[in-house]
Structures are given as structure tokens and as C-alpha cells.
Amino acid sequence: MAVSFGARLTRVAVACSVALLGALVLSAPVAAHGFGHHRIYVSPNGSADNSGTSCRHAKYSSINDGIAAAPNHGTVIVCRGTYTETAAVNKSITLEGHHAVIDATGLNNGVLITSSWATVERLTVKNAIGEGILAMGTPGTPGTPITHVTIQRNKVLNNDQGGPDSGYAECAPSGEVPGDCGEGIHLMVVANSTVRQNVVQGNSGGILLTDEFGPTYGNKIVLNLIQNNAYDCGITLAGHGLGWDVAGQATSPATGGVYDNLIRGNVVRRNGLLGEGAGVLMAAAWEGAAVYDNHVDHNYIMGNNLAGVTIHSHPASATNPVGGYVGGNMITHNLIGRNNVGGDPDAGVSDTTGILVYSSGQATTVTISHNVIFRNHFGIWLSPTTVSASMNHNVFLHDDINVGP
């Protein structure tokens, strides 16, 4: 039977993207950190009587004891074994796993980062009540972001185990979906940081960026494999704080907002199938929230419950229908297959959709260009009257309607 050129191109593009991005995620080299050579070794068999010169002779059996002993800009080597604690990274160090597992069963987090210039790498983090890895700025009015955090080459698996009765704030229900417990990796009030080459799967959701008490901006979410997170999105940029000056009708970047973040080169597939999860979601849930000027670029996105890339500006209530600000976001050079497999109840779109931009009232302008979108009913769906898009050089393969409604 003859096979069309379009069908062949689709298969080749998908195969090449999966192979290339998968190889980058799982095997690409990571640049060496710039910290000093002072090393602290932690091992399940560690003892104060040991020399502390290697894993075999580790002085510490607890990760947190090793962190306490480490100087700023030192490295804590977490040696082979399983550790049942929350690693509290509260200074500018590198926490580096060597075949090490943090089993956070019964704990809120596996790793909690509260310091700038901290690196967490090569750990397996699993079974936390909330986030596997949470990086959080300093609370205040507004809060102060931590900066230059690196989270790389970790496996973040089966976290978000708490329910609404767990007592952990991130597990409280949210709308139609049970609380996501913060998802696998969470940046909360974090700036100019990097999350790269991690495997994030089996959590409620994948990677989350929010601004509860201050801005989250300038971060790079690159070359991660994010899949099979059951209830929420692969990557979420959510406005929870005060990033929009309602009176002045302008952004307020000093006080809040999720902006100027780069989402590039990730494989994002099969997320939210038991809940409401997009591949990549940018959402502002109320009139004071702002998620803007973010760039979603060169990702492979396939098989997610909501659209591959979804932008939502939600009304806060019937008496406050305007919704948040989600303008200036860019969606470029992505390979986006069949998504919105469960339908989007907020936008009222039940058909499969590659890219969906929904605004309840706030006028929204976005850029959508150079994407390959295939095998959806709607290649691109835009809210009528409220959304305008600069669209150039998108390729549609086997989509019923290129741009709708």
C-alpha cells in the first residue's frame, strides 16, 4: 500500500525527535560545577572514626549531617545506598549522588533547596508526600527569589503521595482536580536557575513554576524527560501571586509573576491522563495573576490529556470575569502530536488539539511559529474575540482543522 509523503515525514520526525531528545536527556554531558574541591562523603555505613576521604571511608551516615559539615562551595558526595530523610540544602553547595536514593516515604519532600548557588544532581528521589525536589525562595512582602540553583540529572519518581488530608499545603484540592502536592520538581519564587536532564515520571505532575509570594523568572527548563505523571501537567507555569497591577493594567515583576522562563528541548508525553494535565501549561487563575513572556521552544509533546501547549486565563468568579494576564508567550519550533485526548472543559474543546489558547476576558496576544503539529482535530485552537496570535511557518500534518474554531 502506498504511504503518503506527509505520513512518512511524520513518522521520521517523531522517531528522530524521540531518539535525539531521549539521548540528550539521558546521556548528554553536564558541565562541571564551579565549586571548590572540598568534599564531604556520606554513606549508610559512615562513621565519625573514618578518614572521610572516600565513600568507603565516609564520616557521615546522614545527608543532613554531611551538609552541616560542608563549607560553602563544597561538595557533599552521597554514596550508594538508600537514605530516609529530607535533604535540606540551605547553603551554596553541590549535593551529588553516586547511585544514591532518597526514599522520602512519610516526608513532605525528598530535597528542599533554600539557598542560592546550590546544585542537586544525580540522585533518585522518590515517594515524598509532596514534591520530590522543592526549591523555594525566602518568604516576605514580596519574597526574595533564590537564584542560580541547578537541578540536574536526577530521577524524580512516584512523589506527590499525599492526599487532601495529609496536612501538606500543596496537597489541598484545586478546582476539579485533587491537589497535585507540588508535582515532582517545584520552583517557588526562584530566578535565573536551571532544571535540566532529569527524568520526572510517576508523580502527580512533572515540573511546576509558581510565584506564591514573589516572582519566578529567568529559569531554564531544558532537556528533561517528563512522562506518565497521572493527574497534572508535564510542565506548569502557574500564576498564584500578584504579578499584574490591576489598577495600572501593567505587569508588576517586582512583586510576582512567572515570566521570562525558557522551556526547551524537553520530551513531554502522557501526562494528566487521570486528571487534567497539558504537556506544557501557562495559566493565570485570577485577575492579579500573570504568566507572560515565556518561551516554549523545540520540545516534543505527545499524548497529554489537555492540549500539547495550553494557555489559560481563567475568570476568578462570575463577578470578576476578567482573568489573569498571559500575554507575550511564545510557542516556537515544537513537534506536537496528538494531544487534548481527554478534552478541555474550561475552554469547552473536546476534540484533540495541538496548541490551545483560552482567555476568558483579558485580551491576549501570543506568538505561535515554526511548529510541526500532527494528527489532531484542531492543530491550533484560539479563543474567538479575546486571543490574537502572530502565526508564521507552522506545518500541519493530518490535522482536520489547522486553526480553529
Secondary structure in CASP SS format (residue, H / E / C, confidence):
PFRMAT SS
TARGET T0000
AUTHOR 0000-0000-0000
METHOD secondary structure of the structure
MODEL  1
M C 1.00
A C 1.00
V C 1.00
S C 1.00
F H 1.00
G H 1.00
A H 1.00
R H 1.00
L H 1.00
T H 1.00
R H 1.00
V H 1.00
A H 1.00
V H 1.00
A H 1.00
C H 1.00
S H 1.00
V H 1.00
A H 1.00
L H 1.00
L H 1.00
G H 1.00
A H 1.00
L H 1.00
V H 1.00
L H 1.00
S H 1.00
A C 1.00
P C 1.00
V C 1.00
A C 1.00
A C 1.00
H C 1.00
G C 1.00
F C 1.00
G C 1.00
H C 1.00
H C 1.00
R E 1.00
I E 1.00
Y E 1.00
V E 1.00
S C 1.00
P C 1.00
N C 1.00
G C 1.00
S C 1.00
A C 1.00
D C 1.00
N C 1.00
S C 1.00
G C 1.00
T C 1.00
S C 1.00
C C 1.00
R C 1.00
H C 1.00
A C 1.00
K C 1.00
Y E 1.00
S C 1.00
S C 1.00
I H 1.00
N H 1.00
D H 1.00
G H 1.00
I H 1.00
A H 1.00
A H 1.00
A C 1.00
P C 1.00
N C 1.00
H C 1.00
G C 1.00
T E 1.00
V E 1.00
I E 1.00
V E 1.00
C C 1.00
R C 1.00
G E 1.00
T E 1.00
Y E 1.00
T C 1.00
E C 1.00
T C 1.00
A E 1.00
A E 1.00
V E 1.00
N C 1.00
K C 1.00
S C 1.00
I C 1.00
T E 1.00
L E 1.00
E E 1.00
G E 1.00
H E 1.00
H E 1.00
A E 1.00
V E 1.00
I E 1.00
D E 1.00
A C 1.00
T C 1.00
G C 1.00
L C 1.00
N C 1.00
N C 1.00
G C 1.00
V E 1.00
L E 1.00
I E 1.00
T C 1.00
S C 1.00
S C 1.00
W C 1.00
A C 1.00
T E 1.00
V E 1.00
E E 1.00
R E 1.00
L E 1.00
T E 1.00
V E 1.00
K E 1.00
N C 1.00
A C 1.00
I C 1.00
G C 1.00
E C 1.00
G C 1.00
I E 1.00
L E 1.00
A E 1.00
M E 1.00
G C 1.00
T E 1.00
P C 1.00
G C 1.00
T C 1.00
P C 1.00
G C 1.00
T E 1.00
P C 1.00
I E 1.00
T E 1.00
H C 1.00
V C 1.00
T E 1.00
I E 1.00
Q E 1.00
R C 1.00
N C 1.00
K E 1.00
V E 1.00
L E 1.00
N C 1.00
N C 1.00
D C 1.00
Q C 1.00
G C 1.00
G C 1.00
P C 1.00
D C 1.00
S C 1.00
G C 1.00
Y C 1.00
A H 1.00
E H 1.00
C H 1.00
A C 1.00
P C 1.00
S E 1.00
G C 1.00
E C 1.00
V E 1.00
P C 1.00
G C 1.00
D C 1.00
C C 1.00
G C 1.00
E C 1.00
G C 1.00
I E 1.00
H E 1.00
L E 1.00
M E 1.00
V C 1.00
V E 1.00
A E 1.00
N C 1.00
S C 1.00
T E 1.00
V E 1.00
R E 1.00
Q C 1.00
N C 1.00
V E 1.00
V E 1.00
Q E 1.00
G C 1.00
N C 1.00
S C 1.00
G C 1.00
G C 1.00
I E 1.00
L E 1.00
L E 1.00
T E 1.00
D C 1.00
E C 1.00
F C 1.00
G C 1.00
P C 1.00
T E 1.00
Y E 1.00
G C 1.00
N C 1.00
K E 1.00
I E 1.00
V E 1.00
L C 1.00
N C 1.00
L E 1.00
I E 1.00
Q E 1.00
N C 1.00
N C 1.00
A C 1.00
Y C 1.00
D C 1.00
C C 1.00
G C 1.00
I E 1.00
T E 1.00
L E 1.00
A E 1.00
G E 1.00
H C 1.00
G C 1.00
L C 1.00
G C 1.00
W E 1.00
D E 1.00
V C 1.00
A C 1.00
G C 1.00
Q C 1.00
A E 1.00
T E 1.00
S C 1.00
P C 1.00
A C 1.00
T C 1.00
G C 1.00
G C 1.00
V E 1.00
Y E 1.00
D C 1.00
N C 1.00
L E 1.00
I E 1.00
R E 1.00
G C 1.00
N C 1.00
V E 1.00
V E 1.00
R E 1.00
R C 1.00
N C 1.00
G C 1.00
L C 1.00
L C 1.00
G C 1.00
E C 1.00
G C 1.00
A C 1.00
G C 1.00
V E 1.00
L E 1.00
M E 1.00
A E 1.00
A E 1.00
A C 1.00
W C 1.00
E C 1.00
G C 1.00
A C 1.00
A E 1.00
V E 1.00
Y E 1.00
D C 1.00
N C 1.00
H E 1.00
V E 1.00
D E 1.00
H C 1.00
N C 1.00
Y E 1.00
I E 1.00
M E 1.00
G C 1.00
N C 1.00
N C 1.00
L C 1.00
A C 1.00
G C 1.00
V E 1.00
T E 1.00
I E 1.00
H E 1.00
S E 1.00
H C 1.00
P C 1.00
A C 1.00
S E 1.00
A C 1.00
T C 1.00
N E 1.00
P C 1.00
V C 1.00
G C 1.00
G C 1.00
Y E 1.00
V C 1.00
G C 1.00
G C 1.00
N C 1.00
M E 1.00
I E 1.00
T E 1.00
H C 1.00
N C 1.00
L E 1.00
I E 1.00
G C 1.00
R C 1.00
N C 1.00
N C 1.00
V C 1.00
G C 1.00
G C 1.00
D E 1.00
P C 1.00
D C 1.00
A C 1.00
G C 1.00
V E 1.00
S C 1.00
D C 1.00
T C 1.00
T E 1.00
G E 1.00
I E 1.00
L E 1.00
V E 1.00
Y E 1.00
S E 1.00
S C 1.00
G C 1.00
Q C 1.00
A C 1.00
T E 1.00
T E 1.00
V E 1.00
T E 1.00
I E 1.00
S E 1.00
H C 1.00
N C 1.00
V E 1.00
I E 1.00
F E 1.00
R C 1.00
N C 1.00
H C 1.00
F E 1.00
G E 1.00
I E 1.00
W E 1.00
L E 1.00
S C 1.00
P C 1.00
T C 1.00
T C 1.00
V E 1.00
S E 1.00
A E 1.00
S E 1.00
M E 1.00
N E 1.00
H C 1.00
N C 1.00
V E 1.00
F E 1.00
L E 1.00
H C 1.00
D C 1.00
D C 1.00
I E 1.00
N E 1.00
V E 1.00
G E 1.00
P C 1.00
END
